[in-house]
């Protein structure tokens, strides 16, 4: 049965998901939001739909194992047959610096070698086109196969038998073969040598990148894997950051909550940038800042959408794809996301908070200046104008708009950071102005979003329900960690949103009914809140519990079933991996206190 026990490989141009037997079940071309030419994740293979995958099969396979090369996104699958034969498949997408720039082509590399016995293998490459509507047609050359997609042609270049690949004939693996899947261009050089060089260069690049991180003493492997995973979700060409690699993995079995996450949410990207910046990976922030500045410059009247395409343009309209039945048969499968048409006021604060780093972080070559500050002021004016107006909120509710507390808090945060930036730049009049705006919004939230009967902040004005975003009030600096109102809010969320070891984002019914599974990042937020309140032992226990819920590769999806602990929702979810990093930093002891 299809599951999310998958490994992620990628390079900032494309990403692919591989199952425990080494089958590539998801990969979009020519970039993250492109046509999923490998799409068996979203359909069960039958005689009529036996395509949309790329696998190297070991005949009579008995056992399998899979792991990453340490500190890289290079995935190694070992398959053993019943006669003592074994093969090793090394999967990666090339990424390294070459000729003064980042080399990250639209390419997947599969190096396959014999490691024991006399293994017999079969290579099956069956891309789909137009979201799984049909299998691609093929043409052959002397050492390549061309797969004719809807808008592009994929070329498989190999030193294996072309006939064996096209006819899917089993053959004995004498030594090693290399399979390069990429653009329809001639490969310059021997395939095996190219595969080996790309592997060596990519492994070196990632190990150097990890070596530059500043990580907490405890849970280092978990944090490193999370950081690498976040970096794989950054589109190198523009700096955009996608929320996840997939579309339409449902939030729970049998639900219509299926969304396309292969785009850049300004809110999600802020969380990713903040997490990587805390680890010292500042280049991601610099790349994304270029993306967001261009988005802001193109925003009509300073109005931002919640989500944009990888180029910074508006998304296509959300539509349902009838050619893919969905994960475990649960549809609909969607392309595009209606959220780009929504009003979500927290995005102004998220954009400002993302840019705030560049004014104060002296590691950066290009620092924030008055020109950037003036651009951010346009967003601040929107925040100061819209903080008390209804919107769809952080959870993108598709029903009746409300004045959501978290949106108001993020508007406050944007004005607060502008005041701090102005003071740092010596713009005293602007500092006074933005401080007055922040004070006005803060007073509104304290008066209109506080529920004395519950002893808690609530999700929206004139509304008594809670949502888990309120757990971020202290981290954003809206209230102090020792503020009784924060403690009261955490207690209220414990009463109403906690289910066993997990915290739901909200529990009231929405347009699609009552949520069934927990949104994973909310539990990380709860863990951080417990630590802020001095309940560190509880926080550490819950954190260890969440770590145990990761798949074999240390990866997390968006949701989790609190009963079975099975992961659901789009995969790999950046929110979840950000939450892991934040909680590890918060809870880890210092190395000199550990022994």
VONU-575099 format. One record per residue (C-alpha): residue number from 1; x, y, z negated; residue in one letter. Coordinates in pm, 1 decimal, decimal comma, m for minus. Last residue first. Example, Ala and Ser with C-alpha at 12.3 -4.5 7.8 and 13.67 -1.06 7.14 Angstrom:
// residues 2
R/2/1367,0/m106,0/m714,0/S .
R/1/1230,0/m450,0/m780,0/A .
// end
This chain:
// residues 595
R/595/2826,3/1578,8/m3101,5/X .
R/594/2556,4/1770,8/m2914,1/X .
R/593/2620,8/2118,7/m3052,4/X .
R/592/2927,6/2192,6/m2839,1/X .
R/591/2740,3/2081,9/m2527,5/X .
R/590/2461,2/2327,4/m2594,7/X .
R/589/2119,1/2176,5/m2660,9/X .
R/588/1873,1/2154,2/m2378,1/X .
R/587/1515,9/2263,5/m2434,9/X .
R/586/1473,5/2584,7/m2234,4/X .
R/585/1708,6/2490,7/m1951,6/X .
R/584/1539,5/2151,4/m1919,3/X .
R/583/1195,7/2315,2/m1930,1/X .
R/582/1277,7/2556,0/m1648,9/X .
R/581/1435,7/2291,6/m1427,8/X .
R/580/1143,0/2052,5/m1463,0/X .
R/579/890,2/2327,6/m1394,3/X .
R/578/1072,6/2423,9/m1074,7/X .
R/577/1051,6/2059,2/m963,5/X .
R/576/676,9/2060,1/m1024,6/X .
R/575/613,6/2388,3/m842,6/X .
R/574/828,6/2268,6/m550,2/X .
R/573/598,7/1973,8/m484,0/X .
R/572/767,1/1682,4/m301,1/X .
R/571/505,4/1577,0/m201,9/X .
R/570/149,6/1700,4/m170,3/X .
R/569/m99,9/1561,2/m418,5/X .
R/568/m100,5/1247,0/m630,6/X .
R/567/135,7/1074,6/m871,4/X .
R/566/26,8/767,5/m1066,0/X .
R/565/33,2/809,9/m1442,0/X .
R/564/m249,2/552,5/m1475,8/X .
R/563/m456,5/749,5/m1729,1/X .
R/562/m333,3/1109,0/m1688,6/X .
R/561/m346,0/1076,2/m1307,0/X .
R/560/m72,9/1309,1/m1187,8/X .
R/559/m72,6/1610,6/m958,3/X .
R/558/172,7/1806,5/m740,2/X .
R/557/429,3/1542,3/m652,6/X .
R/556/748,7/1474,9/m843,1/X .
R/555/1093,1/1342,4/m753,2/X .
R/554/1356,2/1170,5/m969,0/X .
R/553/1449,6/915,2/m703,7/X .
R/552/1263,9/620,9/m858,8/X .
R/551/948,9/830,8/m892,5/X .
R/550/906,9/1079,5/m1172,9/X .
R/549/670,5/993,5/m1459,8/X .
R/548/953,8/913,2/m1703,7/X .
R/547/1070,2/1273,5/m1676,9/X .
R/546/724,7/1380,0/m1788,9/X .
R/545/748,5/1170,8/m2105,1/X .
R/544/1094,0/1309,4/m2180,2/X .
R/543/943,3/1656,6/m2156,3/X .
R/542/654,6/1563,3/m2386,3/X .
R/541/897,2/1438,2/m2649,4/X .
R/540/1117,9/1746,7/m2612,1/X .
R/539/822,1/1981,9/m2659,4/X .
R/538/696,3/1802,1/m2966,6/X .
R/537/1042,5/1819,6/m3122,1/X .
R/536/1077,1/2183,4/m3018,6/X .
R/535/765,7/2317,5/m3190,7/X .
R/534/924,2/2658,2/m3259,0/X .
R/533/650,2/2859,5/m3090,3/X .
R/532/868,4/2927,4/m2786,2/X .
R/531/939,5/2554,0/m2760,1/X .
R/530/567,7/2480,3/m2757,8/X .
R/529/517,9/2741,3/m2483,9/X .
R/528/793,6/2584,3/m2275,1/X .
R/527/627,0/2243,0/m2304,9/X .
R/526/293,6/2396,9/m2207,5/X .
R/525/448,8/2546,9/m1896,1/X .
R/524/593,1/2203,8/m1811,5/X .
R/523/244,9/2056,8/m1859,2/X .
R/522/104,1/2316,2/m1622,6/X .
R/521/364,5/2222,1/m1360,3/X .
R/520/207,8/1878,8/m1324,7/X .
R/519/m145,5/1972,8/m1224,6/X .
R/518/m348,5/1711,5/m1410,5/X .
R/517/m596,0/1488,0/m1227,7/X .
R/516/m972,8/1468,0/m1195,1/X .
R/515/m1073,3/1830,7/m1134,5/X .
R/514/m1453,0/1881,1/m1158,0/X .
R/513/m1642,6/1939,1/m835,5/X .
R/512/m1515,3/2061,8/m499,6/X .
R/511/m1634,7/2423,8/m520,8/X .
R/510/m1522,6/2442,2/m885,1/X .
R/509/m1617,7/2252,5/m1197,9/X .
R/508/m1456,8/2364,8/m1527,0/X .
R/507/m1147,2/2176,7/m1634,7/X .
R/506/m863,4/2419,3/m1566,7/X .
R/505/m489,6/2383,2/m1487,9/X .
R/504/m499,3/2048,0/m1668,1/X .
R/503/m239,8/1972,5/m1935,1/X .
R/502/m86,1/1628,1/m1979,3/X .
R/501/18,3/1396,3/m2261,3/X .
R/500/m335,0/1294,7/m2354,1/X .
R/499/m573,7/1536,1/m2185,9/X .
R/498/m491,0/1895,7/m2276,3/X .
R/497/m717,6/2163,6/m2132,4/X .
R/496/m966,9/2252,6/m2406,2/X .
R/495/m810,4/2203,8/m2745,6/X .
R/494/m447,1/2243,5/m2642,3/X .
R/493/m542,5/2546,5/m2434,5/X .
R/492/m701,1/2704,5/m2742,0/X .
R/491/m389,9/2637,3/m2949,2/X .
R/490/m167,7/2795,7/m2682,0/X .
R/489/m391,4/3102,9/m2671,0/X .
R/488/m383,9/3140,1/m3048,1/X .
R/487/m3,7/3118,6/m3051,9/X .
R/486/9,9/3390,0/m2785,4/X .
R/485/m231,3/3611,9/m2977,4/X .
R/484/m23,6/3566,4/m3292,1/X .
R/483/272,0/3734,5/m3114,0/X .
R/482/589,8/3542,7/m3203,3/X .
R/481/679,7/3473,3/m2838,4/X .
R/480/623,5/3837,8/m2755,5/X .
R/479/342,1/3930,7/m2520,1/X .
R/478/346,9/4038,1/m2155,1/X .
R/477/711,0/3933,3/m2128,0/X .
R/476/657,2/3703,5/m1830,2/X .
R/475/775,6/3408,6/m2036,8/X .
R/474/532,8/3508,6/m2314,7/X .
R/473/223,9/3519,6/m2093,9/X .
R/472/311,7/3203,3/m1904,3/X .
R/471/77,0/2972,3/m2098,6/X .
R/470/m209,4/3183,4/m1965,8/X .
R/469/m154,3/3009,1/m1629,4/X .
R/468/m315,7/2704,0/m1789,7/X .
R/467/m672,8/2822,7/m1745,3/X .
R/466/m935,1/2896,5/m2003,7/X .
R/465/m1309,8/2951,5/m1987,4/X .
R/464/m1490,2/3235,8/m2168,9/X .
R/463/m1565,4/3468,8/m1878,7/X .
R/462/m1647,0/3838,3/m1879,8/X .
R/461/m1293,7/3915,3/m1752,5/X .
R/460/m1105,7/3603,8/m1644,5/X .
R/459/m905,2/3305,8/m1764,5/X .
R/458/m924,2/3373,0/m2136,5/X .
R/457/m683,4/3517,3/m2392,9/X .
R/456/m733,0/3340,8/m2720,5/X .
R/455/m882,6/3359,2/m3066,8/X .
R/454/m1184,7/3175,6/m2927,3/X .
R/453/m1430,6/3419,4/m3084,9/X .
R/452/m1193,1/3710,8/m3032,7/X .
R/451/m1180,0/3654,2/m2656,7/X .
R/450/m906,9/3868,8/m2503,7/X .
R/449/m931,8/3947,6/m2131,9/X .
R/448/m1105,0/4287,8/m2152,7/X .
R/447/m920,6/4474,2/m2427,8/X .
R/446/m572,9/4322,7/m2408,0/X .
R/445/m592,3/4308,5/m2029,1/X .
R/444/m699,0/4672,6/m1994,5/X .
R/443/m430,9/4790,5/m2238,0/X .
R/442/m160,2/4614,0/m2040,8/X .
R/441/m287,5/4768,3/m1717,3/X .
R/440/m264,3/5121,9/m1859,2/X .
R/439/76,5/5058,2/m2013,0/X .
R/438/210,9/4925,5/m1681,5/X .
R/437/85,5/5235,1/m1496,7/X .
R/436/240,4/5466,5/m1757,2/X .
R/435/571,0/5280,0/m1733,7/X .
R/434/555,9/5317,2/m1356,1/X .
R/433/524,8/5694,4/m1375,6/X .
R/432/785,3/5741,0/m1648,1/X .
R/431/1036,1/5530,8/m1453,5/X .
R/430/954,5/5725,0/m1137,4/X .
R/429/1033,4/6053,1/m1311,8/X .
R/428/1355,5/5913,6/m1455,5/X .
R/427/1502,7/5782,1/m1132,7/X .
R/426/1838,2/5688,9/m1287,0/X .
R/425/1868,9/5366,6/m1087,6/X .
R/424/1840,1/5157,5/m1404,7/X .
R/423/1538,5/5361,7/m1517,8/X .
R/422/1372,1/5307,2/m1180,1/X .
R/421/1441,5/4932,7/m1199,9/X .
R/420/1287,6/4909,6/m1547,6/X .
R/419/975,7/5102,0/m1442,7/X .
R/418/946,5/4889,4/m1129,2/X .
R/417/970,2/4579,9/m1348,0/X .
R/416/676,9/4695,9/m1564,0/X .
R/415/468,4/4782,0/m1257,8/X .
R/414/517,8/4433,2/m1112,2/X .
R/413/460,3/4267,2/m1448,4/X .
R/412/132,1/4455,1/m1494,3/X .
R/411/11,7/4332,3/m1154,3/X .
R/410/123,6/3984,1/m1263,2/X .
R/409/m83,5/4019,0/m1580,1/X .
R/408/m389,3/4129,0/m1380,1/X .
R/407/m357,7/3823,4/m1153,9/X .
R/406/m317,0/3601,7/m1459,8/X .
R/405/m628,6/3747,7/m1619,4/X .
R/404/m851,1/3683,6/m1319,3/X .
R/403/m1108,9/3947,9/m1227,8/X .
R/402/m1342,6/3703,2/m1058,4/X .
R/401/m1421,6/3595,3/m701,4/X .
R/400/m1714,9/3353,4/m645,0/X .
R/399/m1611,5/3026,8/m480,7/X .
R/398/m1294,6/2929,1/m294,1/X .
R/397/m1074,6/2923,4/m601,2/X .
R/396/m713,3/2986,6/m505,8/X .
R/395/m564,4/2852,1/m829,4/X .
R/394/m364,1/3170,7/m889,1/X .
R/393/m674,5/3385,5/m859,4/X .
R/392/m942,5/3416,7/m590,6/X .
R/391/m980,7/3791,4/m649,5/X .
R/390/m1194,1/4041,4/m839,0/X .
R/389/m1060,8/4394,4/m909,0/X .
R/388/m904,5/4515,7/m1233,7/X .
R/387/m539,0/4492,8/m1121,9/X .
R/386/m614,7/4626,2/m773,4/X .
R/385/m496,3/4986,5/m778,3/X .
R/384/m185,1/4951,6/m993,3/X .
R/383/m88,6/4633,7/m805,6/X .
R/382/m135,1/4804,8/m469,8/X .
R/381/75,9/5098,0/m583,6/X .
R/380/340,9/4853,6/m701,5/X .
R/379/355,8/4695,8/m358,4/X .
R/378/433,1/5030,8/m199,8/X .
R/377/682,6/5092,2/m481,0/X .
R/376/871,8/4787,1/m360,6/X .
R/375/964,2/4965,7/m40,1/X .
R/374/1084,5/5266,5/m237,7/X .
R/373/1300,1/5037,2/m454,0/X .
R/372/1456,0/4880,4/m144,4/X .
R/371/1567,2/5223,0/m21,4/X .
R/370/1674,5/5325,6/m372,1/X .
R/369/1919,2/5039,5/m395,3/X .
R/368/1927,9/4667,3/m471,0/X .
R/367/2266,3/4503,7/m435,0/X .
R/366/2423,2/4332,4/m137,0/X .
R/365/2734,6/4154,0/m260,6/X .
R/364/2549,3/3972,3/m535,6/X .
R/363/2721,6/3854,9/m851,7/X .
R/362/2625,0/4182,0/m1019,4/X .
R/361/2266,6/4068,4/m1076,2/X .
R/360/2066,0/4371,6/m1195,6/X .
R/359/1909,8/4527,3/m886,2/X .
R/358/1904,2/4206,7/m684,8/X .
R/357/1711,3/4022,9/m953,2/X .
R/356/1408,2/4253,2/m927,2/X .
R/355/1333,0/4133,7/m573,3/X .
R/354/1148,5/3819,4/m681,0/X .
R/353/965,8/4007,8/m954,4/X .
R/352/838,7/4259,7/m698,7/X .
R/351/705,7/3988,1/m466,8/X .
R/350/540,1/3799,8/m752,3/X .
R/349/382,1/4118,7/m889,3/X .
R/348/223,8/4193,1/m555,2/X .
R/347/119,8/3828,4/m508,7/X .
R/346/m86,1/3836,2/m830,2/X .
R/345/m365,8/4013,1/m644,4/X .
R/344/m493,4/3709,3/m456,8/X .
R/343/m744,1/3799,3/m182,9/X .
R/342/m798,2/3502,4/45,3/X .
R/341/m748,5/3483,3/421,2/X .
R/340/m408,0/3315,2/392,6/X .
R/339/m567,9/3068,5/149,9/X .
R/338/m754,4/2908,4/441,6/X .
R/337/m452,8/2692,4/509,2/X .
R/336/m323,3/2558,5/837,3/X .
R/335/m353,1/2195,1/941,3/X .
R/334/m587,7/1973,4/744,3/X .
R/333/m630,3/1596,6/708,2/X .
R/332/m976,4/1526,6/572,7/X .
R/331/m930,5/1275,1/441,5/X .
R/330/m866,5/975,9/220,8/X .
R/329/m768,1/666,3/417,6/X .
R/328/m483,3/576,5/185,8/X .
R/327/m332,8/915,7/276,4/X .
R/326/m533,8/1052,6/566,3/X .
R/325/m743,3/928,5/858,0/X .
R/324/m523,2/1101,7/1117,9/X .
R/323/m672,2/1180,4/1461,5/X .
R/322/m959,1/1387,4/1321,2/X .
R/321/m744,5/1688,7/1230,9/X .
R/320/m940,1/1948,6/1032,4/X .
R/319/m864,5/2318,2/1082,2/X .
R/318/m727,7/2603,7/875,5/X .
R/317/m680,7/2914,0/1087,8/X .
R/316/m327,0/2979,6/1206,8/X .
R/315/m104,7/3145,7/954,9/X .
R/314/1,5/3508,9/944,2/X .
R/313/359,0/3584,7/1045,2/X .
R/312/661,8/3566,2/820,5/X .
R/311/844,1/3324,5/1052,9/X .
R/310/782,1/3028,3/823,4/X .
R/309/412,9/3108,2/808,0/X .
R/308/263,2/3323,1/537,9/X .
R/307/75,6/3278,0/211,3/X .
R/306/m93,8/3499,8/m47,2/X .
R/305/m156,1/3779,0/204,6/X .
R/304/m13,4/4120,0/124,2/X .
R/303/m176,6/4458,5/167,1/X .
R/302/77,1/4742,4/198,1/X .
R/301/m146,5/4939,1/434,6/X .
R/300/m85,7/4672,0/699,8/X .
R/299/196,2/4443,6/587,8/X .
R/298/477,6/4434,0/844,5/X .
R/297/737,3/4598,9/621,5/X .
R/296/628,3/4375,8/332,0/X .
R/295/682,9/4060,0/536,1/X .
R/294/1021,2/4187,8/651,4/X .
R/293/1125,0/4255,4/293,2/X .
R/292/994,9/3910,5/194,0/X .
R/291/1213,3/3726,3/445,5/X .
R/290/1530,1/3922,0/366,4/X .
R/289/1464,2/3859,4/m3,7/X .
R/288/1432,4/3490,1/74,7/X .
R/287/1786,4/3470,3/210,0/X .
R/286/1928,7/3664,3/m86,1/X .
R/285/1738,3/3451,3/m335,9/X .
R/284/1853,3/3129,6/m172,7/X .
R/283/2211,8/3259,6/m176,6/X .
R/282/2193,3/3305,8/m554,3/X .
R/281/2225,6/2941,4/m654,4/X .
R/280/2345,3/3024,5/m1007,7/X .
R/279/2120,9/2786,9/m1198,8/X .
R/278/1895,6/3069,2/m1316,9/X .
R/277/1886,5/3189,1/m956,5/X .
R/276/1758,9/2848,9/m849,7/X .
R/275/1466,7/2869,0/m1092,8/X .
R/274/1379,5/3231,4/m1009,9/X .
R/273/1392,6/3169,4/m637,0/X .
R/272/1165,5/2866,4/m670,1/X .
R/271/913,2/3048,2/m891,9/X .
R/270/906,4/3347,6/m656,6/X .
R/269/856,5/3112,5/m361,4/X .
R/268/549,1/2965,6/m526,6/X .
R/267/391,4/3310,7/m564,9/X .
R/266/476,7/3428,6/m213,2/X .
R/265/332,3/3108,5/m69,4/X .
R/264/544,3/2998,6/225,9/X .
R/263/400,7/2721,9/441,6/X .
R/262/401,3/2342,6/468,4/X .
R/261/140,0/2304,5/192,5/X .
R/260/m157,3/2184,9/400,5/X .
R/259/m442,8/2098,1/168,1/X .
R/258/m652,4/1797,5/70,1/X .
R/257/m901,0/1836,4/m214,3/X .
R/256/m1169,6/1630,1/m36,2/X .
R/255/m1140,0/1369,1/m308,4/X .
R/254/m1142,3/989,4/m279,5/X .
R/253/m828,1/934,7/m482,2/X .
R/252/m691,0/1248,3/m651,7/X .
R/251/m506,1/1564,1/m541,8/X .
R/250/m509,6/1436,4/m185,2/X .
R/249/m196,7/1416,6/36,4/X .
R/248/m323,7/1662,3/295,5/X .
R/247/m8,4/1819,3/432,7/X .
R/246/348,8/1741,9/351,4/X .
R/245/689,4/1900,4/297,0/X .
R/244/587,8/2105,5/m5,8/X .
R/243/548,3/2469,3/m115,7/X .
R/242/761,6/2597,8/171,7/X .
R/241/1031,2/2859,5/116,2/X .
R/240/1100,3/3119,9/385,4/X .
R/239/1465,3/3222,4/425,8/X .
R/238/1426,7/3287,3/800,2/X .
R/237/1647,4/3032,0/979,6/X .
R/236/1733,4/2821,4/676,2/X .
R/235/1381,6/2719,0/584,1/X .
R/234/1411,0/2655,9/209,7/X .
R/233/1237,5/2333,9/100,7/X .
R/232/1564,7/2137,6/96,4/X .
R/231/1697,2/2385,2/m161,6/X .
R/230/1415,6/2290,6/m396,7/X .
R/229/1508,0/1923,2/m366,5/X .
R/228/1873,9/1992,7/m436,5/X .
R/227/1774,9/2182,6/m751,5/X .
R/226/1542,9/1904,4/m871,0/X .
R/225/1811,5/1640,1/m816,9/X .
R/224/2063,1/1850,7/m1007,3/X .
R/223/1817,8/1910,7/m1291,5/X .
R/222/1738,2/1540,7/m1330,7/X .
R/221/2106,3/1445,1/m1318,5/X .
R/220/2194,3/1707,7/m1580,7/X .
R/219/1928,4/1607,3/m1832,0/X .
R/218/2120,8/1769,0/m2120,4/X .
R/217/2410,1/2014,6/m2089,9/X .
R/216/2215,6/2273,7/m1892,0/X .
R/215/2328,3/2357,7/m1537,2/X .
R/214/2537,0/2633,5/m1381,6/X .
R/213/2555,9/2535,3/m1017,9/X .
R/212/2872,3/2573,8/m805,6/X .
R/211/2955,4/2202,7/m819,3/X .
R/210/2612,8/2128,2/m674,0/X .
R/209/2693,7/2331,2/m363,2/X .
R/208/3038,5/2171,0/m334,3/X .
R/207/2878,7/1827,5/m355,4/X .
R/206/2623,5/1928,6/m94,4/X .
R/205/2883,1/2050,7/155,6/X .
R/204/3111,9/1754,1/108,1/X .
R/203/2829,6/1506,6/165,7/X .
R/202/2731,4/1697,1/478,8/X .
R/201/3085,8/1700,7/619,3/X .
R/200/3141,7/1328,9/554,1/X .
R/199/2806,0/1226,9/697,4/X .
R/198/2840,4/1452,5/1001,8/X .
R/197/3183,6/1305,7/1067,0/X .
R/196/3059,8/947,3/1040,5/X .
R/195/2759,2/1007,3/1266,4/X .
R/194/2976,1/1189,3/1520,8/X .
R/193/3229,2/906,6/1523,3/X .
R/192/2955,1/648,5/1572,9/X .
R/191/2795,4/844,8/1855,3/X .
R/190/3120,2/899,3/2048,6/X .
R/189/3146,0/1255,5/2169,6/X .
R/188/2928,7/1545,3/2280,3/X .
R/187/2568,0/1437,1/2239,0/X .
R/186/2359,0/1540,3/2537,8/X .
R/185/2056,4/1745,9/2443,8/X .
R/184/1690,6/1665,4/2399,1/X .
R/183/1687,9/1768,1/2034,8/X .
R/182/1732,5/1517,1/1755,3/X .
R/181/1734,9/1155,3/1653,4/X .
R/180/2085,2/1010,8/1608,0/X .
R/179/2106,5/635,1/1545,1/X .
R/178/2442,5/484,2/1455,2/X .
R/177/2530,6/114,9/1464,7/X .
R/176/2753,6/m99,0/1245,7/X .
R/175/2931,9/m435,5/1235,7/X .
R/174/2787,2/m750,0/1386,3/X .
R/173/2418,8/m672,5/1341,9/X .
R/172/2241,8/m968,8/1497,3/X .
R/171/1956,9/m866,5/1723,5/X .
R/170/1576,8/m843,9/1705,9/X .
R/169/1405,9/m706,4/2019,8/X .
R/168/1207,2/m386,1/1984,2/X .
R/167/1167,8/m359,0/2363,1/X .
R/166/1291,5/1,0/2365,8/X .
R/165/1543,6/m57,9/2087,9/X .
R/164/1683,8/m387,1/2216,9/X .
R/163/1702,3/m244,6/2568,6/X .
R/162/1891,6/60,5/2446,7/X .
R/161/2148,0/m166,5/2280,7/X .
R/160/2310,0/13,7/1989,2/X .
R/159/2558,1/299,2/2032,8/X .
R/158/2279,7/549,5/1987,5/X .
R/157/2116,9/870,9/2102,3/X .
R/156/1747,4/910,5/2026,8/X .
R/155/1612,2/1220,5/2199,1/X .
R/154/1298,4/1401,9/2091,2/X .
R/153/1112,8/1604,6/2352,8/X .
R/152/904,7/1905,4/2261,4/X .
R/151/555,2/2051,6/2274,1/X .
R/150/328,0/1746,6/2285,4/X .
R/149/598,3/1485,5/2240,3/X .
R/148/790,5/1298,1/2506,6/X .
R/147/1027,1/1052,1/2340,7/X .
R/146/1363,3/1029,7/2523,0/X .
R/145/1581,6/720,7/2474,2/X .
R/144/1959,5/736,8/2484,3/X .
R/143/2272,7/548,0/2579,5/X .
R/142/2241,5/495,4/2954,9/X .
R/141/1917,3/687,0/2984,8/X .
R/140/1559,7/596,2/2904,9/X .
R/139/1214,3/753,6/2932,7/X .
R/138/940,6/733,4/2672,5/X .
R/137/573,9/819,9/2625,1/X .
R/136/471,3/927,2/2277,8/X .
R/135/210,5/734,0/2082,9/X .
R/134/m127,2/900,8/2057,3/X .
R/133/m340,4/1124,5/1838,1/X .
R/132/m101,8/1108,2/1544,0/X .
R/131/m84,8/1481,2/1487,4/X .
R/130/m39,3/1578,4/1854,1/X .
R/129/231,1/1323,3/1929,4/X .
R/128/344,4/1003,6/1762,2/X .
R/127/695,7/864,4/1729,8/X .
R/126/755,6/490,1/1750,3/X .
R/125/1115,8/393,4/1685,0/X .
R/124/1143,7/27,2/1583,9/X .
R/123/1492,3/m113,3/1528,7/X .
R/122/1503,8/m488,4/1464,2/X .
R/121/1768,8/m652,0/1252,8/X .
R/120/1942,3/m986,9/1203,8/X .
R/119/2187,1/m1011,8/917,7/X .
R/118/2482,0/m1255,0/924,4/X .
R/117/2631,6/m1240,5/577,2/X .
R/116/2707,9/m921,8/386,6/X .
R/115/2752,2/m543,2/425,4/X .
R/114/2638,3/m492,7/785,1/X .
R/113/2604,6/m128,3/878,1/X .
R/112/2332,9/118,7/973,0/X .
R/111/2398,1/492,9/998,6/X .
R/110/2073,5/685,6/1046,0/X .
R/109/2105,9/1053,5/1133,8/X .
R/108/1811,2/1292,0/1157,5/X .
R/107/1842,0/1606,8/1365,8/X .
R/106/1686,7/1949,1/1416,2/X .
R/105/2025,1/2107,4/1354,5/X .
R/104/2164,6/2241,1/1027,7/X .
R/103/2503,0/2402,0/1093,4/X .
R/102/2538,7/2700,7/862,9/X .
R/101/2766,1/2970,6/996,9/X .
R/100/3134,2/3060,7/1019,6/X .
R/99/3220,3/2817,2/1297,0/X .
R/98/3077,6/2527,6/1093,2/X .
R/97/2929,2/2521,3/745,6/X .
R/96/2743,2/2204,4/654,7/X .
R/95/2405,0/2038,1/690,2/X .
R/94/2334,7/1718,9/884,1/X .
R/93/2005,5/1540,5/808,4/X .
R/92/2050,4/1220,0/612,2/X .
R/91/1987,5/845,7/608,0/X .
R/90/2238,3/570,5/525,1/X .
R/89/2104,8/222,2/595,8/X .
R/88/2293,9/m68,5/437,9/X .
R/87/2253,1/m424,6/558,4/X .
R/86/2248,7/m764,8/391,5/X .
R/85/2264,9/m1131,6/487,5/X .
R/84/2253,4/m1393,9/216,0/X .
R/83/2006,4/m1628,8/382,6/X .
R/82/1693,4/m1487,9/218,0/X .
R/81/1756,0/m1135,7/346,2/X .
R/80/1893,4/m833,2/161,3/X .
R/79/1814,0/m467,3/235,3/X .
R/78/2014,2/m172,4/105,0/X .
R/77/1879,2/181,2/145,5/X .
R/76/2108,3/483,2/99,1/X .
R/75/1971,7/838,2/93,6/X .
R/74/2184,3/1149,8/143,0/X .
R/73/2022,4/1438,1/m43,8/X .
R/72/2348,7/1494,4/m232,8/X .
R/71/2475,6/1507,2/m593,3/X .
R/70/2535,2/1132,3/m616,3/X .
R/69/2459,5/944,1/m291,4/X .
R/68/2092,3/882,3/m329,9/X .
R/67/1944,0/544,1/m413,1/X .
R/66/1755,0/250,1/m266,8/X .
R/65/1722,5/m119,5/m333,4/X .
R/64/1566,0/m404,2/m137,4/X .
R/63/1491,2/m771,4/m171,7/X .
R/62/1380,5/m1061,4/49,1/X .
R/61/1395,5/m941,8/411,2/X .
R/60/1325,7/m1215,2/665,9/X .
R/59/1440,2/m993,5/954,8/X .
R/58/1589,9/m668,0/835,3/X .
R/57/1385,3/m385,2/979,1/X .
R/56/1524,1/m45,6/1078,6/X .
R/55/1223,0/183,1/1080,3/X .
R/54/1091,9/495,3/1247,2/X .
R/53/721,4/572,2/1214,6/X .
R/52/420,5/727,6/1389,5/X .
R/51/301,2/412,9/1562,7/X .
R/50/88,9/105,0/1499,4/X .
R/49/m243,8/283,7/1537,6/X .
R/48/m445,5/31,6/1742,5/X .
R/47/m294,0/m280,1/1588,9/X .
R/46/m315,3/m119,7/1246,1/X .
R/45/m74,5/96,3/1047,5/X .
R/44/m239,4/281,2/763,1/X .
R/43/m252,9/651,2/833,0/X .
R/42/m127,8/962,4/659,1/X .
R/41/215,2/840,0/550,3/X .
R/40/245,1/687,1/898,9/X .
R/39/321,0/1038,7/1027,1/X .
R/38/653,1/1036,5/1211,9/X .
R/37/588,9/1283,0/1494,4/X .
R/36/450,4/1519,4/1234,4/X .
R/35/395,5/1819,4/1468,2/X .
R/34/560,5/2127,0/1321,8/X .
R/33/534,3/2300,2/985,2/X .
R/32/872,8/2185,2/849,8/X .
R/31/1059,4/2240,1/1178,1/X .
R/30/1092,7/2103,9/1534,9/X .
R/29/947,8/1860,3/1444,9/X .
R/28/778,2/1713,0/1139,0/X .
R/27/890,9/1402,2/950,8/X .
R/26/688,3/1152,9/750,7/X .
R/25/694,9/773,4/715,7/X .
R/24/1063,5/709,4/782,8/X .
R/23/1089,8/338,9/700,7/X .
R/22/1386,4/244,1/484,7/X .
R/21/1224,0/m34,1/286,7/X .
R/20/1173,2/189,9/m18,9/X .
R/19/985,9/455,1/185,7/X .
R/18/1150,5/751,2/358,9/X .
R/17/1028,0/1108,9/371,6/X .
R/16/1175,6/1352,2/621,7/X .
R/15/1265,6/1721,3/624,1/X .
R/14/1352,8/1957,3/906,2/X .
R/13/1538,7/2286,3/938,9/X .
R/12/1675,1/2338,3/587,8/X .
R/11/1876,1/2015,1/588,0/X .
R/10/1651,5/1725,6/496,1/X .
R/9/1611,2/1396,2/312,7/X .
R/8/1335,1/1311,0/67,3/X .
R/7/1294,1/966,8/m89,5/X .
R/6/956,3/805,6/m137,6/X .
R/5/764,2/624,1/m409,7/X .
R/4/466,1/838,5/m310,4/X .
R/3/258,9/535,2/m220,6/X .
R/2/118,7/352,2/80,2/X .
R/1/0,0/0,0/0,0/X .
// end
